[in-house]
Amino acid sequence: MLSECRTGLQLLEEHARNPKKGMLAANLLYYKLKERVSGGVDGVDVLAEDWDNLIILDACRYDAFSRVVPEYPEIRGELESRRSKAPYTREFLRKTFDGQKLYDSVYVTANPQLYELDDSDDDPIDAEFHATVHSFLADYDLSVSKAIRGGYVPEHTTETAKRAAEDFPDKRLVVHYLPPHWPFFGERGQELFEGIDNAPWDELTSGELEIPREDLWDAYVENLRIALDAVSDLLPALEGKTVITADHGQLLGDLVTPFPVRGYGHPGVHIDALLEVPWFVCEHDTRKQVVAESPVGAPYPDLQPDDAGERAKQTLRDLGYVPE
C-alpha cells in the first residue's frame, strides 16, 4: 500500500495545482485500488473467442462504431458490444497476450506497445507469436504534422496486413490499427489541432485548452471513418471469419466518476466510454485451417530498420504515451 500512499500525496499536490487534474488523479487512484481488491475488470477474453482474423481499432468507442459502420455496406455482419479487459492499450495487451505462446497467430501492429525497448521502465509484455510485424517501422516521416503522408495513416497497416495474410494463410491474423486513436489527421482534426503535435488530453482535462465536445466528437468520428475506409480495403483479402473490435474506448469530455470531472483520452478509469467496445462479426463463407508452428520472429527485413528503437520511442511520444 506504500505506493498508493505516495500516489495519494501526489494527487493532493496535483489538486492544489489544478483542481480538475486533481479530481482525475483521485479517480485513477480509486480505480487502481478497486481493481486490486476485486481482481480486475471482467472483460472479454479475445483469444478464447472464435475467429480467424481479429481487427483491433485502437481507442474505438462502441457508440461511435455503431453509428458509423452502417455507412459501409461492404462491411456486412452482426454487431454486439463487449467489455474490454482494460481502459488503455498496454494493460489490454498485458491482460490479453502476456505469458501466451501464440504459435498459430501473426500479429501486425501500428502501435509500438509490444515493441521491447531496452531502456523502458515498464515490465515487458511476454507474448510469443508465430510472427510479429511492426508496421510503424516502415520508412516514413515520423512527424505527426505530416502523418497524412506517413505510417500513422491506416493504409500502410492494411498493405502490411495483406502481405501477412498472403504469406501466412494458415495462421490466425491479428491486425492492430492505430485510428481512431490520436493523432486526428482528418480535415476537421487538422483544423482543430493545427500546430499541436502532442496528444492534448492533459490540456483539455485541466481546461488550458478548450474545444467544444461536439467538435472533438466530429474529429474523432472522422478518424474512425479513415480507419473503416482502410478496413474495407483489407476485408476482401482475408480468408475465414473476421471480427472487428477495439482494445479500449476513448474519453471525449465524458463524465468520470466517482469524483466528477470531464475526462479525455484513455486514462485508467473503468467507465463505459472506455470499456464498452464493438464486437462485429463479419459475414464469411470459409474458415482457415490454422496450424501452430515454431516462431519466425520478425519476418520482413524492410520492417527492421537500424533505428527501430528510436522510431518506437518517437511513435510512443507522438501518440501521447511518453513525455517529450
C-alpha positions, 0 to 999 in steps of 0.5 A: 500500500506504500505506493498508493500512499505516495500516489495519494500525496501526489494527487493532493499536490496535483489538486492544489495545482489544478483542481480538475487534474486533481479530481482525475488523479483521485479517480485513477487512484480509486480505480487502481485500488478497486481493481486490486481488491476485486481482481480486475475488470471482467472483460472479454477474453479475445483469444478464447473467442472464435475467429480467424482474423481479429481487427483491433481499432485502437481507442474505438468507442462502441457508440461511435462504431455503431453509428458509423459502420452502417455507412459501409455496406461492404462491411456486412455482419452482426454487431454486439458490444463487449467489455474490454479487459482494460481502459488503455492499450498496454494493460489490454495487451498485458491482460490479453497476450502476456505469458501466451505462446501464440504459435498459430497467430501473426500479429501486425501492429501500428502501435509500438506497445509490444515493441521491447525497448531496452531502456523502458521502465515498464515490465515487458509484455511476454507474448510469443507469436508465430510472427510479429510485424511492426508496421510503424517501422516502415520508412516514413516521416515520423512527424505527426504534422505530416502523418497524412503522408506517413505510417500513422495513416491506416493504409500502410497497416492494411498493405502490411496486413495483406502481405501477412495474410498472403504469406501466412494463410494458415495462421490466425491474423491479428491486425492492430490499427492505430485510428481512431486513436490520436493523432486526428489527421482528418480535415476537421482534426487538422483544423482543430489541432493545427500546430499541436503535435502532442496528444492534448488530453492533459490540456483539455482535462485541466481546461488550458485548452478548450474545444467544444465536445461536439467538435472533438466528437466530429474529429474523432468520428472522422478518424474512425471513418479513415480507419473503416475506409482502410478496413474495407480495403483489407476485408476482401483479402482475408480468408475465414471469419473476421471480427472487428473490435477495439482494445479500449474506448476513448474519453471525449469530455465524458463524465468520470466518476466517482469524483466528477470531472470531464475526462479525455483520452484513455486514462485508467478509469473503468467507465463505459466510454472506455470499456464498452467496445464493438464486437462485429462479426463479419459475414464469411463463407470459409474458415482457415485451417490454422496450424501452430508452428515454431516462431519466425520472429520478425519476418520482413527485413524492410520492417527492421530498420537500424533505428527501430528503437528510436522510431518506437520511442518517437511513435510512443511520444507522438501518440501521447504515451511518453513525455517529450 
